[in-house]
Amino acid sequence: MPSHSTFQDLRVWQDAMDLAEEVYRATSEFPKHELYGLVSQMRRAAVSVPSNIAEGKARHSDPDFVRFLLHARGSLLELQTQILIARRLQYLSEERAIELNRRCEGIGRGLNALINRFRTAAA
């Protein structure tokens, strides 16, 4: 990847943005009493993924980029857990939960690939 590329050029960032949008749409259908509970937590975690990717890319240092990618991965795992909770509470259909989880897994693979690539470069 050329050094002049931006976070917006990263496929994993683009996918994470799509996921955040989908989480906002899905949680808009949750019960109103969850607005400050699960809805807020899921949206925060979903927004945190592309935000951490962008912030890490802006650091222009491989170790810093890896650190922010690890934060993004942590937020992604939080979101996956919250999706499972939402499914158990029947706030998400099984199909929607599976689709959101599939997107999370793809982003997780992308994050892991970048982490491994930039950890190697930093070593």
N, C-alpha and C positions, 0 to 999 in steps of 0.2 A: 504494500500500500504506500503510495507516495506520501512524503512527509507533509505536503501541502493539503492533503485531504482533511475534511472536517468531520465532526461527529455525524453530521447528516449524511455523509457518504457511507457510513457503516451500515451494513445490512441488518445487523443485530439491533441497532438503534431504531431503524425503520420498523422492524418487526415489533419492537417493544412499544413504539408509539401506537401501532395498530392495536396491540394488546390493551394498552391504557384506554384507548377509545372504546374498545369492546367491553372492558370492565365498567366504564362509566355507563354505557348503554344497558348492560345486564343489571347493574345495581340500581338503576332508575326504577326497576320493577319490584324492588324489595319492599317489604312493609315499611311504612313511614316511621314506625318506632325504632327501626334499625338505622335511621339516618346518621345518628351520632355514634353508632356502634360499628357493626360489621361493614356497612356502606362506607363510612369514613375510613376505616382501616384498609379495606380493599382498594379504595381509590388512592390512598396515600402510598401503599405498597406498589401499585401499578405505575403511578407517576414517578416513583423513586427509581425504577429500573432505567428508563431512558435518561432521566436526569443525572444519575450517577455515571452512566456511560459518557454523556456529554461533558460532565465536569472532569472526569478522568482524562478524556481526550484533550481537553484544554490545558492540562498540566505539562504537556511536552516532556514527560519523563516516564520511561517504561515502568519503574517501580511504583510511581504514583498512579499511572494508568491501571496497573494490575490491582492496586489497592481499591480503586473505585469500581473496577469490574467485580471484585469480590463483594463489595457493598451491594452492587446491582444484583448479583447472584443471591445474596442473602434476602433482599427484598422480594425477589422472584420466588424463593422458597416460602417466604411468609405468605405471599399471594396464593401459592398452590395450596397451602394449608387452609387458608381462608375460603378458597373455592370448595374444598372438601367439607368445611363446616357449613357453608351456605347450601351445599347439596344435601347434607344430613338434615338441615332444617327445612328442606324442600323449598328454598328460595330460588334455587336454580333447577331447571329440568336436568335429567341425566344427560341428555344430548348436549345441552349448553355447557354443563360442567366438563364433559369429555372434550368438547371443542376448545374451551378455555385452557384446559390442562394440556392438550396437544400443542397449543400455541406456546404455553410456558415451557414445555419440554424442548421445543425447537429453539427457543431463545436461550434456554439453559445450555444446549449444545453449542450454540454460537458463542456464548460467553466463555464456556470452558475452552473452546478453541483459541479465542483471543488471549485468555489468561495463560494458557500453555505457551502460546507463541511469544508473548511479551515477557513471560517469566524466563524463558530460554534466552531471549535477547538481552535481558537485564543481568543474567548470570555471568 
